[in-house]
Amino acid sequence: MNSKIKIGLFGFGTVGQGIYKVLEKTKNTHAEIKRICVRDVNKKRNVDLPAGVLTDNPADILDDPDINLIVEVIDKGEPAFKIVSAALEKGIPVVSGNKAMLAAHLPELIELQRRHNVALLYDASSCGSIPVIRNLEEYYDNDLLLEVKGILNGSSNFILSRVFDHGEDYDSALRRAQELGFAESDPSFDIEGFDSLFKLIIITVHALGVYVRPDDVFTYGISTIHDSDIRYAREKRVKIKLVAQVVKLSDDRFTMFVMPEIVQPSRYIYSVDDEYNGVVIRGECYDRQFMFGKGAGSLPTASSILSDIMARLHDYRYEYKKMNYEGRPEYTTGVELRVYIRYSTTNVSHVLRLNRVHEQFISDESNYLIADVDLSELIAKRDALRAPDIFLANIPRFFADRDN
């Protein structure tokens, strides 16, 4: 790239304003924001901008020959894809934090990068301030990787932290998260697990070199968690966390899913609290490595965007090496999980085909099962499992023999 980066910024909400502030603080970025495209140029903002910087016309940025980097941080997937694909087709490199767009369109975006010899960077799309994508791309660029697992959503983790560490009920914790800006007025994207899912899709491409469609992955959130689930976890001296994971089952097969997990105190992610994210990377020869950092908020995400901007200053791009490996593993849902299932009126044994029931508890308030069930069965019955009287949590068994 040129020695000076001139940025066309799409989106000037919480993250966009964070980027503007971070760029003002740094001395060695050699970057400046030339134009900012927003929906409403007359909207009142907390940042004083020079006259003429704001526009509501994408062409003012995409057709400007002086702009040599697009930074996209809008909140919608499909409009973002139109912007990013148009920039790549023009040969303009892009930095994005839009995990919904990337999870839906990553194969197309990779092809556009190759066809037009241009770079798209998106470390900010997964885990906020944690540079997990670049580490998977560069440090773990071999086939020894076995698992990537962690807390990928700061909003849901903040809520569960208030519940388990501060004794708040779920509804109060959710309201606090909304008041602090960690959760939206409609929090479903976070608490239903979709934010974690989209991040996991992106991570899997860089971990194993395989793209899996979001609709093909079992995703279950925390919205139906009940006092009885919290009481169960406290009695067992464990926590419930919303966890995403991709696991290599053999050289030929891997699986992935997002769901609440019963987390023992001995596990790294047990102590990942508040709006923080934590990622465990497991390999054949190096056992487990742990990455930890803030996963929500304006400035943590902006710092990750800044890292990608600096990387473009040095012409960095993802190489997607693992997508060219021979014998890449195939995605499978043919794996058995052990789960905690709490229910009241729904007859779970009629909804799900359970392979084996290990424990069962029945009371006037609620009931629960500890049972083995196929992941394919959970996917087939996922609509029924979203009934308001059901809550589901994974009891982890992968690599249990290695963790003792």
PyMOL commands that set and color helices and strands:
alter all, ss='L'
color gray80, all
select helices_A, chain A and resi 14-25+59-62+77-89+99-116+123-125+132-138+154-166+170-179+188-191+194-208+214-216+227-235+268-271+298-313+321-324+348-351+375-380+384-386+400-402
alter helices_A, ss='H'
color red, helices_A
select strands_A, chain A and resi 5-10+31-37+54-55+69-72+94-96+120-121+145-151+218-219+239-248+253-263+276-283+287-294+330-331+336-343+356-362+367-374+391-394
alter strands_A, ss='S'
color yellow, strands_A
deselect
rebuild
show_as cartoon
